Structure formats: C-alpha cells, structure tokens
Amino acid sequence: MSRSLLTAVIVAAVAFGPAARAAVVITALSSQLEIRDDFFGRYDPVDVDGDGTVDFTFGSNSSAIGIQTERSNRIVIRIDPPPNIGGPPTSLPPGYALSSTLVTEGFGDFSWASSDYLGGYVSPGENAYVVISIVLSTGSASDFNGRGGVGFEFHAQDGIHYGYFDINASKGYAGLTLYGWAYESQPGVAILVGQVPEPSALVLVGLASDSSFFISMFWYFYKELEPHLQRAHAGHTQDAAGQQMGRPCSRSVA
C-alpha cells in the first residue's frame, strides 16, 4: 500500500549581478521517513535533483544502516586511522561549509569519498555500502549522536553540486530518520549544512542586501516508496523499500 507525500521544494536565489545567481534547493519530506529493516534488507534510492537518476541509496538490515554513492558521487567521511581503510559517514553540524575543500581544523580528518573507497566508483548492480550505524552483539558504532548532516556531492549535466542529507541517527540503533535534503543549484558553489524545516514551518523571508534577492516556493507531490517493490540488487532480488525519492510530478503550485 502506498500514500502520497507532499514535499516542499524552496528555491532561494541571491543574484550578485545580472549573470550570477546562487540558489539553494531544499526538499523537506512532509512525513519524516524512518529507514530501518528488521529482516533481510531494505533499499531506499534517492534522486536528489529529480532528473530521474538515482544519486544515492540508503540500505538497511537488522544490524546496520548505510549509504551507497551511485557512480562517481561522493559523501563526506571521517577517515579511520591505519590499518583501517576509509571511514564512516560523519555527522556534520549546522553551518559547516561543503565545497571541494573540506575544513578539518577543529572537526576531524574529513575527506570526500565514494562508498567504494578503493575503486572510487560504484557501478550499476554493485553492492558498496558504507555504514552509518551498526549494532552487533559485541557492540555498536556510529559517528552520529542525534540529528546531523551527511555531506554529499553529485554529478549533474552542468557539473558537480554540493548538498547534504538531514538525518537523525545514533549508536545503538540500526536505522535512521530522514527529514529531507538540500543542494546548491549552481555547480561548484559551496553550501552550508543546516536542518531541513518541516513544510508547515517554511516561511518566505526577505533579505536586505545590495544585490537583488528572490525566493519562490513550489509544492510537488511525491509518491512514497512502495514497500513491496522487487528490486534486483547485487546479483539477486530482494524486497526493496520501493520507488526512488525525489522525483517531482508535473503538478506545481506557486
């Protein structure tokens, strides 16, 4: 059984001249999505910019929740010390700047990385998840201790865009809550991590500056993930969470 999610997308654009225009696109889920599976596996694909292509996939089972970067997309990880290779997605605080160069002073040893850390690329059908939170009989681990951002970069036709997922996760719980995500619409432009507001709390505000400013709001209807859609994954078929998130229908109200 499925139901419709009302998703708000706010485009806030600040122009610094007739040709330059920066914009942040925020996708706030009208109902926060609890991602957890107590059995054999669940997959939640996310289409960040609504172009019909899956950019990232959340995967979960009874003991862990993780994320997979599709193709050459990347996330921010905290690098584990040797002899470990790679590291977990790290919890980024509000105000942290995401760009090609990551600030590490006062934060930790951060790096952009594919979930296939050594290969640097996730091919179709590949199973290459990096763990956000894991719970085993011997203990549990996570870089998250509540709400935080998972920084990401994804490749679009016009270049690399920076953004973040707003999630709540913690050590001792093999799941997470997804509130939504945001990304910078202009390629190569940095974005500050924040908390995605609830759609009912979204307010259009003005900005006093020497440059022109506008905000426009669009409402899209999204179809929730089908709980029983079968998806071929990693060489075999498992129950998936369903349809990809993030692709808007044609109807809009502004």
One Martini backbone bead per residue (centre of mass of N, CA, C, O) as a GRO file, in nm:
protein
  254
    1MET     BB    1   0.098   0.034   0.020
    2SER     BB    2   0.027   0.375  -0.066
    3ARG     BB    3   0.138   0.720  -0.037
    4SER     BB    4   0.138   1.061  -0.032
    5LEU     BB    5   0.384   1.310  -0.059
    6LEU     BB    6   0.443   1.628   0.063
    7THR     BB    7   0.674   1.840  -0.108
    8ALA     BB    8   0.908   2.086  -0.038
    9VAL     BB    9   1.042   2.338  -0.263
   10ILE     BB   10   1.305   2.565  -0.214
   11VAL     BB   11   1.402   2.866  -0.386
   12ALA     BB   12   1.702   3.043  -0.317
   13ALA     BB   13   1.798   3.356  -0.462
   14VAL     BB   14   2.116   3.521  -0.529
   15ALA     BB   15   2.214   3.819  -0.682
   16PHE     BB   16   2.550   3.932  -0.829
   17GLY     BB   17   2.415   4.004  -1.090
   18PRO     BB   18   2.292   3.935  -1.405
   19ALA     BB   19   2.460   3.638  -1.424
   20ALA     BB   20   2.451   3.588  -1.114
   21ARG     BB   21   2.322   3.285  -0.937
   22ALA     BB   22   2.219   3.170  -0.626
   23ALA     BB   23   2.101   2.836  -0.513
   24VAL     BB   24   1.871   2.668  -0.288
   25VAL     BB   25   1.758   2.330  -0.257
   26ILE     BB   26   1.471   2.215  -0.074
   27THR     BB   27   1.383   1.891   0.066
   28ALA     BB   28   1.079   1.832   0.244
   29LEU     BB   29   0.935   1.603   0.426
   30SER     BB   30   0.613   1.568   0.538
   31SER     BB   31   0.722   1.277   0.625
   32GLN     BB   32   0.921   1.132   0.805
   33LEU     BB   33   1.174   0.885   0.739
   34GLU     BB   34   1.189   0.553   0.836
   35ILE     BB   35   1.497   0.366   0.830
   36ARG     BB   36   1.422   0.016   0.857
   37ASP     BB   37   1.532  -0.335   0.908
   38ASP     BB   38   1.448  -0.668   1.052
   39PHE     BB   39   1.568  -0.845   0.816
   40PHE     BB   40   1.699  -0.871   0.473
   41GLY     BB   41   1.628  -0.588   0.334
   42ARG     BB   42   1.664  -0.236   0.245
   43TYR     BB   43   1.587   0.008  -0.022
   44ASP     BB   44   1.662   0.374  -0.065
   45PRO     BB   45   1.626   0.568  -0.323
   46VAL     BB   46   1.786   0.882  -0.442
   47ASP     BB   47   1.668   1.177  -0.613
   48VAL     BB   48   1.784   1.480  -0.569
   49ASP     BB   49   1.697   1.649  -0.866
   50GLY     BB   50   1.470   1.502  -1.048
   51ASP     BB   51   1.607   1.339  -1.324
   52GLY     BB   52   1.575   1.003  -1.287
   53THR     BB   53   1.838   0.963  -1.105
   54VAL     BB   54   2.020   0.782  -0.898
   55ASP     BB   55   2.247   0.898  -0.636
   56PHE     BB   56   2.136   0.745  -0.375
   57THR     BB   57   2.152   0.474  -0.116
   58PHE     BB   58   1.966   0.328   0.127
   59GLY     BB   59   2.070   0.069   0.362
   60SER     BB   60   1.909  -0.214   0.538
   61ASN     BB   61   1.912  -0.405   0.842
   62SER     BB   62   1.916  -0.560   1.151
   63SER     BB   63   2.233  -0.416   1.206
   64ALA     BB   64   2.220  -0.187   0.965
   65ILE     BB   65   2.311   0.142   0.829
   66GLY     BB   66   2.344   0.280   0.494
   67ILE     BB   67   2.543   0.416   0.214
   68GLN     BB   68   2.525   0.478  -0.143
   69THR     BB   69   2.726   0.572  -0.407
   70GLU     BB   70   2.660   0.671  -0.719
   71ARG     BB   71   2.905   0.631  -0.902
   72SER     BB   72   3.088   0.947  -0.858
   73ASN     BB   73   2.973   0.998  -0.606
   74ARG     BB   74   2.988   1.171  -0.278
   75ILE     BB   75   3.106   1.172   0.062
   76VAL     BB   76   3.150   1.243   0.397
   77ILE     BB   77   3.431   1.137   0.584
   78ARG     BB   78   3.594   0.966   0.843
   79ILE     BB   79   3.912   0.887   0.886
   80ASP     BB   80   4.064   0.612   0.960
   81PRO     BB   81   4.302   0.468   1.113
   82PRO     BB   82   4.548   0.278   1.095
   83PRO     BB   83   4.465  -0.005   0.907
   84ASN     BB   84   4.236   0.132   0.807
   85ILE     BB   85   3.982   0.185   0.550
   86GLY     BB   86   3.855   0.471   0.550
   87GLY     BB   87   3.507   0.546   0.656
   88PRO     BB   88   3.258   0.713   0.802
   89PRO     BB   89   2.998   0.886   0.811
   90THR     BB   90   2.966   1.220   0.907
   91SER     BB   91   2.866   1.455   1.142
   92LEU     BB   92   2.729   1.759   1.047
   93PRO     BB   93   2.709   2.075   1.134
   94PRO     BB   94   2.575   2.360   1.149
   95GLY     BB   95   2.761   2.562   0.907
   96TYR     BB   96   2.899   2.373   0.737
   97ALA     BB   97   3.123   2.375   0.467
   98LEU     BB   98   3.058   2.274   0.131
   99SER     BB   99   3.329   2.165  -0.077
  100SER     BB  100   3.615   2.080  -0.230
  101THR     BB  101   3.708   2.198   0.050
  102LEU     BB  102   3.775   2.076   0.370
  103VAL     BB  103   3.722   2.135   0.697
  104THR     BB  104   3.933   2.014   0.981
  105GLU     BB  105   3.965   2.219   1.184
  106GLY     BB  106   3.793   2.107   1.473
  107PHE     BB  107   3.676   1.818   1.348
  108GLY     BB  108   3.866   1.643   1.143
  109ASP     BB  109   3.934   1.370   0.920
  110PHE     BB  110   3.824   1.469   0.629
  111SER     BB  111   3.649   1.325   0.330
  112TRP     BB  112   3.609   1.253   0.012
  113ALA     BB  113   3.391   0.967  -0.084
  114SER     BB  114   3.337   0.668  -0.184
  115SER     BB  115   3.183   0.370  -0.101
  116ASP     BB  116   3.414   0.292  -0.300
  117TYR     BB  117   3.709   0.365  -0.190
  118LEU     BB  118   3.912   0.231  -0.397
  119GLY     BB  119   3.756   0.272  -0.677
  120GLY     BB  120   3.557   0.547  -0.688
  121TYR     BB  121   3.315   0.352  -0.805
  122VAL     BB  122   2.964   0.283  -0.873
  123SER     BB  123   2.818   0.029  -1.015
  124PRO     BB  124   2.584  -0.134  -1.153
  125GLY     BB  125   2.500  -0.374  -0.897
  126GLU     BB  126   2.661  -0.275  -0.677
  127ASN     BB  127   2.791  -0.346  -0.338
  128ALA     BB  128   2.866  -0.022  -0.157
  129TYR     BB  129   2.846   0.017   0.162
  130VAL     BB  130   2.837   0.263   0.419
  131VAL     BB  131   2.836   0.293   0.757
  132ILE     BB  132   2.640   0.466   0.997
  133SER     BB  133   2.508   0.211   1.160
  134ILE     BB  134   2.594  -0.039   1.418
  135VAL     BB  135   2.456  -0.359   1.554
  136LEU     BB  136   2.599  -0.576   1.791
  137SER     BB  137   2.679  -0.807   2.031
  138THR     BB  138   2.972  -0.648   2.071
  139GLY     BB  139   2.840  -0.376   1.956
  140SER     BB  140   2.856  -0.023   1.868
  141ALA     BB  141   2.841   0.222   1.580
  142SER     BB  142   2.886   0.588   1.539
  143ASP     BB  143   2.901   0.935   1.436
  144PHE     BB  144   2.621   0.954   1.555
  145ASN     BB  145   2.417   1.181   1.802
  146GLY     BB  146   2.179   1.246   1.610
  147ARG     BB  147   2.143   1.529   1.452
  148GLY     BB  148   2.256   1.553   1.102
  149GLY     BB  149   2.493   1.574   0.837
  150VAL     BB  150   2.526   1.448   0.500
  151GLY     BB  151   2.764   1.492   0.289
  152PHE     BB  152   2.740   1.590  -0.066
  153GLU     BB  153   2.818   1.488  -0.409
  154PHE     BB  154   2.698   1.559  -0.745
  155HIS     BB  155   2.638   1.467  -1.080
  156ALA     BB  156   2.568   1.677  -1.344
  157GLN     BB  157   2.547   1.821  -1.648
  158ASP     BB  158   2.684   2.103  -1.515
  159GLY     BB  159   2.810   1.941  -1.264
  160ILE     BB  160   2.908   1.995  -0.937
  161HIS     BB  161   2.719   1.930  -0.639
  162TYR     BB  162   2.622   2.054  -0.319
  163GLY     BB  163   2.521   1.871  -0.011
  164TYR     BB  164   2.254   1.737   0.216
  165PHE     BB  165   2.156   1.523   0.469
  166ASP     BB  166   1.883   1.506   0.700
  167ILE     BB  167   1.953   1.335   1.004
  168ASN     BB  168   1.883   1.058   1.242
  169ALA     BB  169   2.140   0.916   1.447
  170SER     BB  170   2.277   0.622   1.635
  171LYS     BB  171   2.413   0.453   1.870
  172GLY     BB  172   2.213   0.149   1.889
  173TYR     BB  173   2.080   0.211   1.592
  174ALA     BB  174   1.955   0.038   1.289
  175GLY     BB  175   1.884   0.347   1.193
  176LEU     BB  176   1.681   0.621   1.045
  177THR     BB  177   1.607   0.971   0.998
  178LEU     BB  178   1.444   1.143   0.729
  179TYR     BB  179   1.386   1.491   0.638
  180GLY     BB  180   1.600   1.555   0.402
  181TRP     BB  181   1.729   1.791   0.148
  182ALA     BB  182   2.020   1.971   0.005
  183TYR     BB  183   2.118   2.201  -0.269
  184GLU     BB  184   2.322   2.344  -0.503
  185SER     BB  185   2.238   2.469  -0.820
  186GLN     BB  186   2.530   2.555  -0.846
  187PRO     BB  187   2.812   2.472  -0.968
  188GLY     BB  188   3.076   2.482  -0.726
  189VAL     BB  189   2.899   2.570  -0.486
  190ALA     BB  190   2.868   2.635  -0.173
  191ILE     BB  191   2.737   2.483   0.136
  192LEU     BB  192   2.535   2.497   0.421
  193VAL     BB  193   2.463   2.333   0.685
  194GLY     BB  194   2.135   2.207   0.789
  195GLN     BB  195   1.794   2.219   0.879
  196VAL     BB  196   1.514   2.077   0.773
  197PRO     BB  197   1.215   2.193   0.749
  198GLU     BB  198   0.903   2.192   0.791
  199PRO     BB  199   0.660   2.268   0.573
  200SER     BB  200   0.482   2.433   0.789
  201ALA     BB  201   0.756   2.622   0.862
  202LEU     BB  202   0.774   2.758   0.596
  203VAL     BB  203   0.926   3.077   0.520
  204LEU     BB  204   0.915   3.369   0.361
  205VAL     BB  205   1.201   3.575   0.307
  206GLY     BB  206   1.395   3.847   0.336
  207LEU     BB  207   1.680   4.039   0.193
  208ALA     BB  208   1.929   4.258   0.293
  209SER     BB  209   2.079   4.406   0.003
  210ASP     BB  210   2.252   4.507  -0.286
  211SER     BB  211   2.118   4.270  -0.394
  212SER     BB  212   1.920   4.068  -0.541
  213PHE     BB  213   1.607   3.900  -0.429
  214PHE     BB  214   1.465   3.560  -0.432
  215ILE     BB  215   1.165   3.364  -0.357
  216SER     BB  216   1.048   3.038  -0.442
  217MET     BB  217   0.759   2.818  -0.427
  218PHE     BB  218   0.723   2.457  -0.448
  219TRP     BB  219   0.480   2.198  -0.499
  220TYR     BB  220   0.511   1.848  -0.454
  221PHE     BB  221   0.427   1.522  -0.553
  222TYR     BB  222   0.496   1.227  -0.385
  223LYS     BB  223   0.580   0.897  -0.393
  224GLU     BB  224   0.595   0.651  -0.204
  225LEU     BB  225   0.747   0.387  -0.106
  226GLU     BB  226   0.731   0.071  -0.205
  227PRO     BB  227   0.736  -0.204   0.011
  228HIS     BB  228   0.718  -0.446  -0.245
  229LEU     BB  229   0.935  -0.380  -0.433
  230GLN     BB  230   1.127  -0.526  -0.671
  231ARG     BB  231   1.496  -0.539  -0.655
  232ALA     BB  232   1.773  -0.555  -0.823
  233HIS     BB  233   2.060  -0.665  -0.619
  234ALA     BB  234   2.364  -0.790  -0.621
  235GLY     BB  235   2.248  -1.044  -0.809
  236HIS     BB  236   1.971  -1.004  -0.649
  237THR     BB  237   1.648  -1.035  -0.507
  238GLN     BB  238   1.483  -0.784  -0.310
  239ASP     BB  239   1.325  -0.618  -0.081
  240ALA     BB  240   1.211  -0.303  -0.131
  241ALA     BB  241   1.105   0.012  -0.059
  242GLY     BB  242   1.117   0.135  -0.366
  243GLN     BB  243   1.072   0.415  -0.485
  244GLN     BB  244   1.214   0.688  -0.567
  245MET     BB  245   1.331   0.974  -0.439
  246GLY     BB  246   1.275   1.316  -0.582
  247ARG     BB  247   1.041   1.297  -0.803
  248PRO     BB  248   0.853   1.512  -0.966
  249CYS     BB  249   0.574   1.615  -1.062
  250SER     BB  250   0.397   1.839  -1.270
  251ARG     BB  251   0.265   1.949  -1.032
  252SER     BB  252   0.212   2.301  -0.933
  253VAL     BB  253   0.252   2.549  -0.666
  254ALA     BB  254   0.305   2.928  -0.635
   0.00000   0.00000   0.00000
